[in-house]
C-alpha cells in the first residue's frame, strides 16, 4: 500500500490510499495525525483543524499494526478572516451576500476566508484571485431561489474591433444566463475547501419548474468558473443545484477532490461536474448522486468549436463513485472543439443508465474529434448499458431531422465529427439489464480503434423491460443483448466474458471489421 498526498493547505490535508480498492476500502483503517485519531473507510480522505506552517506525521494502522508513516508540513497563510467580524448574520433568513462579498474582496493575497457554523443566504458571490475560502463543519451556504434577485451574464459582447467576449453560456452556446451562486471570472489560485455545504435550494417549485423554458435568462449553476486557472474545490458537499452543479468554462489546472455532489435522481439537467473546453482537470475521490450525467466532458457546440478551436484535454478521473445519473462518465454531446486524453480508473458506477457514454452527431463539426479515452479497473453494478458510443445523438431542436438520423452514408464535410482510440481494461459489470455495449458510428466516419481487454459482463436474472440502448432515432429496444456494433473499424476483444445474455454475444451490422 502506498499513500498519495493529494492536497496540502494551511489548515487541512488530503491523502489517497493507493492500492487495488476502488473508492471504498475493503477494510476500515485507523488514522492518527497530531492529536486527531479516527477511522477511514474510503480511499480518499481529508483532515481539518490543522495549524499553518506546522510539521505533522500521518500514521495509518490496520488493527493496531502500523502500515505507513508520512511526514508533511502545512502551508502558510497571510491572514485568516472570520466572516462573523464583517456583519454576516448566518441565520439563514437575512441575505448575507453583501457582507460575504465584503470579506472576499477584503481578503489579502494568500489569505483565508473562514465561514463558521451557520446558514448563509446568498444570491451570487464573486471570487477573486489568490485566496482560500473554507466552510467549517456545520456551515451551509443557501442559494437564493428568486430569479429577480440575480444578475445576468450576457452570452456574448462585441466591441468595435469585432472581438467577442463570452460571459454567459447554456449547453454549449454563448447565451445569457443568471450569475451562479459562486461565480469566478478570469481569476486564478483559488481554493474552496472544508466540511460545509453549498445548497442551491433548487426544487420543482423554483428552478426545476419548467426547466427548458428561458425566463429572463437560463438557469444558474451552483459554481461557474469562466476563464480561470489553478482552482481547487475540496471536501465540501454541493447539493440541489439549479442546473449543472459545477461548470468550468475555458479554464485550466482544475482539481476537484473528495467532494459530495447530491441532486435528486429526477432533477433536470443537474449534472455533477461539466468542464467545457478545459485543460488539465483532476477528479479524485468524488461521491456523485445526481439527476443527469455525473461527469460530462464538453467543448461547446459548433459556433464556439469552430471559432475558438479549444478542446477539453488531459483529464484524470480516479477513485470516484457515480450513482443514479443518466451516465457515469460522459463525453459530449457538446464536443465541437474536440476532447482528448481522458483517463478513468478505479471508479464505481451504481445504477446509472449508462456507464461510459460517448455521444455526438452530425453537425458537431470537423474539430469535434474524440481521441484517446482510457478506462481501467472499473466496477459497474446495475448499469443498464455499460458502454455506449452514439454518433446519432438526437437532442437539440434539430436533433430529429433527417440529416442527423439517416443511416445512409453522407459526404464528409466540415460538419462531420469523429470518434477514435478508445481502450477498456479490467472492468467488471454485474446485474446488467439492457445491452453490454452499443457502438454505432457514422457510415461516412466510422468509430476507429476500440479495444476491450479483460472485461466481464453478467446480466441480471430478473425480468427486465426492454429499453433503448442509446438516445437516437429509429433503433429497436433491447433487453439483455450483448454488444451491438455498427460502423466501426478495428474493434478488438481480448478475454471478454459475457454471461446471461439473450441472443448473440456480439452482433455486427455492416461490413466493417
N, C-alpha and C positions, 0 to 999 in steps of 0.2 A: 504493500500500500504506500502511495505517495501523497503528498499534500501540495496543492497548487495555491499560492497566495493570489487571490483574485483581486482584492482591493484593500488598500490601507488608507484610512482617513485620519484626521486629527483625533477623533474620539470613537472610531469604530474600525472593525477589521472583518474581512470576509475571506473564507477559505473554502477550498473544494477538495474533497477526498477523491483521489484518482485511483479507482480500482475497476472491477468489472460490473459494479452495480449501476443501475440507471435511476436517477432521481432519488429513489428511496434506498437506504441501506438495508441489507439483509438482516443485520443485527444492530441494535442500538449501541452507541458508543458513549463513553464518558469524556467530557472535555473540561480542562482546567486552564484558565487564563487569569493570572493575578489572583484576586480573591474570589473570582467567579468560578462556580462549578455547576455543570448542567449536563443533561443527556441530549444527544442528537439522533435523529432518525432519517435525515436527508444527506445527500452528498454535498450540498452547498449550504453553508451556514454563516451567519453574521453575529458579531459580538459588539455590544454597545457599552456606553458609560465608561469609556477609557479616558485617559488623560493625554493631552498633546505632548509630543516630543518625549515620550516615555518608552523605556525598554520593557518589553513583555516577552513571556515564553508561552507558546501554545503547547499543551500536552494532551494527547489523546490516548485513552485507555480502553481496553476490552476486558471486562470482568477483572479489573484491577491490574491487568498487565499493560505496561507502557508500550504502546505501538510506535509512537512517533513524537518527536520533540522539535519545535521550530521557534527560533527567536525572531523578533521583529521590533521595529521602532515606529511608533505612531508619528504622523506628520505634524508639522507646525500649523498654527493659525494666528492671524494678526490680532483679531478681537472676536469675541462672541457676543452677539446682540440678542437678548431675550425680548421677544415681541411684546411681552407684558409691560415693558417700560415705555412703550410707544403709543399707549392709549387703546390697545386692542382689547375688546371685550371678551371674546372667546365664549360667548353664551349661546351661540347657535341661532340667535334671533337678530342681534344687531349686525349690520353689514360692516364687516371688517376689511373690506377691500382697500380703502384709502390708508388706514394705519399700517396694514401689512405691506402695502406698496411703499410706504414711507420707510419702513425698516429695510426693505430690499434695496431701495435707491440710496439709503444712508450707509449701507454696509461697505467697509473698505475692502480693498483687494486682499484676497486670501482670508477673508472674514467668514464668520458663521452666523447665519440667521437661525436662531433656535425657537421652535414653536412647541411649547409645552402642552400638557394635557388640557383639553378643552375642545369646543366646537366653534369653528371659524367660518361664518358665512361669507362667501366672496362671489363676485361676478367674474372678472378676469384679472389675474396677476401677471405682470410682465417681468421677465427675468432680465438680469444684467450680467455681464461677464465677471469671471474671477471670484465667485462666491460659492459657498455651500449652504444649502437650506436643509435643516434637519427637523423632521417631525418626530417629536418624542412619543413614547408609549402613551396611548390614550388621546393623542392629538388627532383631530379629524377636520379636514377642510371640506366644507359643504358647498357645492356649486349652486349658484342661483339658477332658478328654473324659469324666470320671467325674461323672455327674449327681448322685451323692450328695454331692459337694463344693459344689454350687451352692445359693444361697438361692432362695427362691420369691417372686415378686412377685404378691400376690393380685390377681385381676382387679378386684374391687370391694369397697370397705369403706364401710360406712354408719355414721352417728353418730345421736345421739338426735334430731336435727333432721331426720332423713330426707334429709340431704345425702349425696352419693356421691363417693367418692374413687377414681379409677381408676389402677391401677398396672400390672398385667399385662394383656396383650392377645394375642389369637390370631385372625388372619384376620377382623378386623372386629368382634369381640366382646370385652368385658372378661372375660377368662378368665385363670386362674392360669398363669404362665409362669416359667421359670427366669430369674434375673437374667442379663443378657447379658455378654459378655466385657468390653465397655466400656459402662457404663450412665450416663446423665445424667438426673437428675430435678430439675425446677424450677431449672435453672442457666442462666446467660447469660454471654456474652462469653468463649467458649472456642474455642481453635483446636487441632486435632490435625493436625500437618504433618510433612513430612520425606520422606526417601528409604527409610525402613524398611518393614517388612512386619507386618501383623497377620494371623496364621494361625489360623483357628478349629480346625484339625486334624480337622474332621469327615470321616467316611468311612462306608462301609457296615458297618463293624464297630462303630460307636458311634452318633452322632446320626442318620445316614441309614438305620439299621436299623429297619424297621417305622415309617416316619416319620409315619404317620397315627394311630398309637396313642399316647395320652397316658399317660406313665409318671411319676407324681409331679406333673408339670406339663408344659406344652407347651415345645417346644424353644426355646432362647435364640436371639437374633440375635447377630451379631458386635458391632454398635453399635446401641444403643437409646437414643433421646432422647425423653423424656416431658415435655411442657410446658416446653420450652427455648426460649431466644431468642438470636439473634446467635451462631450456631455455624458454624464453618468447618472443613471437613476437606479437606486439600490434599496432593497429592503421593504419599501412601502407597499401597502395594499391599495389598489386602484379599482373602483367599482362603480357600477351604474352609470356608465359613460353615455353621453348624449348620442354619439356616433362612434367612429373609430376611437379606441381608448388612447393610444399613443401614436402620433403621426409625425415622424421626421420627414422633412421635405428638403431635398437638395442639401443634405447635411453629411458630415463625415466624422469618423472616430467616435462612435457611439457605443456605450456599454449599458446593457440592461441586465441587472444582477439580482437574483434572489427575490423577485417580486411576486406578488399575488395579484392577478387580474381577474375580477369577478363580475360578470354580467349575466343576467338570466338567459337561459337557453333559448327563449323565444323573443329576446330583444333584438330589434332590427339594426343591422349594419354595425354591431358593436364588436368589430374585430379587436384583437388584442393589441399587437404592435405591428403597424404597417409602414415600413420605410419606403419612401418614393425617391428614386434617383439618388440613393445614398451610398456611401463608400466606407468600408471598414466598420462593420457592425457586429457586436457580440451579444448573444443571448445566453445567459448562464444561470441555470437553476431556477427557472421561472415556472410558476404554477398558473396555468391558464384554465379558465372556465368561462366560456363566452357564448354569445348568440350568433356568431358568424365565424369567420376564419380566425384561428388562434394567432397565426403569423401569416401575413400576406406581403410578399416582397413585390414591389411595383416600380414602374418607371414612366408613368404617365400614358395618356392616350396620344393619338397621332400628332396633334398640334405641338405639344411640348417635346415629344420624342424626336420629331423631325427638326424642330428649331434648335433645341439645345443639345441633342445627341448625348445625353448623360445617362449611362447605365447605372443600375444598382449592382455593386460588385463587392466581393470579399466579405462573406458572411460566415460566422461561426455560431452554430446553434447546438448547445450541449447541455445534457442533464436537465431537460425541461419535461414538464408534464402537460399534455394537451388534452382537455376534456370537453366533450359535448358540442364543440363547434362544428360548423359545416366542413371545415378542413383543418388538418393539423398544421402542416407547413404547406403554404400555397404560393405558387409562382404565377403572378398575373392577377386578373386578366389585363389590367392596365400595365403594359410592359413594352411600350413603343420605343423607349430608349435602350432596351436590352437589359438582360440580367445574366451575370456570370459569376462563377466561383462561389458556390454556396455549399457549405459543408455542414451536415447534420449528423449528430452521433449521440448515442447513449440517452435516447429520449423514450418516453412512454406516451402512447396515444390511446385514449379511452373513450369509447362511444362517440367518436367523431364520425360524421357521414363519410368523409374521405380521409385518407392518411396523407400521403404525399400527392399533392394535386397541382398539376401544371395546366393552366388554361389560357388560351389565346384564340385568335380568329382572324380571318382576312380583314384587312383594314387597320391592323396594328402597325404595319409598315416594315420596310426592309431593315431599319435599325432595331426592330424588335426581335432580337436573336437571344434565345435562352441557351446558354453554353456553359456546361460544367456544373452539374448538380451531383453531389456525392452523399449517400446516405448509408450509415453503418451502425450496427449494434442497436437496433430499434426494436421495440416490443409494441404490438398493437393488439388491443382487446376490444371486441365488439365494434370494430370499424367496418362499415358496410362495404367499402371498396378501398383496399389499402393503397392502390396505385392508379392514378388517373392522369392521362396526358390527352388533353382535349383541344384540338385545333379548330373546333366549331362552336366555341362558347357563345350562347345565344342571348346574353344580356345586352343592355343598351337599347335605345329607341329603334335602331336599325338592325338589332341582333337577329331578327327572324326574317330578314329579307333573303331572297334567293341567292344573292351574292355571297352571303355568309353561309347559308345552309347547303347549297348544292354540293353534291359529292362528285360532280363532274370535274375534270381537270381544267383549270383556268390558266391563263398566261401568268407567269411570274413577273411581277412588276414592283414598283416602289411601295405598294401596299401589302406585300406578302411577308409575313413573319416566318420564323424558323425555330425548331427545337432540335438540339443535338447534344451528345456527350453526357449521358446520364448513367450513374453507377449505383447499384444497390447491393449491399453485402451484409450477411449475418443479421437477418431480420426474421422475427417470429410473429405470425399473425394468428390469433385464435378467435373462435366464435365469429368468423367472417360470415356475412349474410348474402350480399348481392353478387359480387364479382371479385375474383382475385386481382385482376388488373384490367384496365380498359385503356388501350393505346390507339388513338385514332389521329393520324396525321393528315395533312393536306395532300391530295393526289399530286399536285404540282410541286409540293415541297415536303416530302416525307420526313418524318422524325428519323434522325440518324444516330446510330451508335448508342445502344442501350444494353447494359449488362446486368443480369440478375445472378448473384452467386450466394450460395448457402442461404436459401430462402425457404421457410416452412410455413405454409398457409393451410389452416384447417378450418372447415366450415362448421357452423353450429348444427347441432342435432335437432334444434327446434324448427317448427314450420315457420317460414318467413314469407312475407308478402313481396311479390316481385316489384322491383323498382327500377328507375332509370339509372344506369351506372354513371352518367355524366349529363351535364346541362347542355344538351344540343338537340337540334330538331331532327325528327324522322329517324329515331332509333327505337329499338324494342326494349321493353322492360326485361330485366334478367332476375334470376334467383339461383344462387349457388352455382354460378358459372365460373369457369376457370379464367384464363387470360383470353381476352379478345384483342386482336391486333389487326389494324388496317393502315395501309400507307406508312410503313416503317421499314427502314433498311438497317441491316446489321444488328439484329436483336439476338443476344446470346443468353442462354440459360445454362447455368452450371450448378449442379446439385440443388435443384429446385424441387421441393416436395409439396404436392397439393393433395389434400385428402378431404373426403366428404362432399366433393362437388357433384353436380349433375351434368352429364354430357362430357364433351371433350375437355381435357385439361388446358389445351392451347388451341384456339380457333383463329385461323388466319384468313383474312379477306383480301383478295387481290393477289398479285404475282410477286410482290417484293420478298426478299429473303427474310 
